[in-house]
């Protein structure tokens, strides 16, 4: 690992403040614990208890998985019971999983005997007072970034030191400075992140409104709210990378180093509009049409009389309306058939306000030789019954080191593993 990264992290380097108002108060004990970890001092925190991996709950989840339909040759199994499981980060060395939540915990998931079923699940760094630590991502040299609602933390070599409740920690963006504190909301607070080939950390910042009022647009554009920001590995040189995004909860990089992302679109316009979006950012400074467009080419009621930006980038693919497309990942593994290589798996969380629910499945977007989307079709489905009941709600997808596909489910509190055999 590059020594300057460790030095910067442990020095508590933070991005420049955006601040409006005071940062939310943390309990003194938890603040002191984080400061101790930054200086390699023990907090005397006890290890978190293990999450049971057997019993009635695990059995019930496996029973529901029997209803999931997959293409021929594929099978799905319960990999781990993980409460409130959301974003997944696969450790680049040993394949230990770090799983974010919309609650107050990040979990580690370990398969010690490599039988492709988790042996141990525990809360990570239990002495830290996390607040909506949804976003988790790794750099190639093993630094784990955790993006909370309004703070960014980094953990060097987390994959090797996670078993101790005391872990090396650094603050990249201080509490209350990822977005202006006055703009904190209970809505659209699940951040996601990825580390690009340029070494920068990219973070999607959902804006809190269904459609924001006009007097918020300048502030949001400046702060990157309703967009994607990026910063150096040490938290410096923050900049707004993309704007015009309502609420992205899934970003990933293609082989050509360009960024793709899903975007959840405007509610309250009917069951069948607007569509969800799969977008492609090819350079810094692009805008993607929101709030003038509610999804695809559908104009919002609030901005229908205003002229949209002439350079607004249209989505690469329109997705089913209100299916809540969240996490996505490019398939770069070797286990699946060649047709899946370089394509995109997308987790659909499922609709919450549609007359007839849709979603709760994993989609696959096939890309052509020209880099454009040829098709988007269901890959794994069955978590939504014909009676409109959710047996599970996929949130994120990630490729394991062996080429299998992981799917997180915050409703069932689980991570599934999809594998392929000829």
ABEGO torsion letter per residue (X at the ends): XBAAAAAAAAAGBBBBBABBEBBBBBBAAAAAAAAAAAAGBBAGBBBBBBBBABEAAAAAAAAAAAABBBBBGBBBBBABBBBGBBBBBBBAAAGBBBBBBABABBBBBBBAAGAGBBABBBBBGAABBBBGBABBBBBAAGBBBBBBAABBBBBBGAAAAAABABBBBBBABBBGAABBAAABBABGABBBBBBBAAGBBBBBBBBABABBBAAAAAAAAAAGBGBBBBBBAAGBGBBBABBGBABBABBBBBAAGBBBBBBBBBBGAEAAOBBBBBBBBABBGBBAGOAABAEEABBBAAAAABBBBAABBBBABBBBBGAGBBBBBBBABAABBAAABGBBBBBBAEBAABABBBEGBBBBBBBBAAGBBABBBBABBGABBAAGBBABBBABBBBBAAGBBBBBBAAAGBBBBBBBBX
